Amino acid sequence: MAMKMLTEQDIYLFREGTHAALYRQMGCHLLPDGGAHFAVWAPNAREVSLVGDWNGWRRGADALHPRWDHSGIWEGT
């Protein structure tokens, strides 16, 4: 994973339910270099990956990685 858009403060506010601008970090965000950053909340998932035309709809080809802080958030670039 090249970058983490969610800071420790974001995770703290997310956990207490008071993050007023979580939409700025969660979901899909296009990057200036042409890539994209993804972040989703999937607390019970064993694995999360992105599938689409760009990877032949192959599960696991573009895997997201769980945050080390056990927030249930998975991220990837």
Secondary structure, DSSP 8 states (H G I E B T S, - for coil): -------HHHHHHHHHT--TTGGGTSEEEE-TTS-EEEEEE-TT-S-EEE-SGGGTT-TTTEEEEE-TT-SSEEEE-
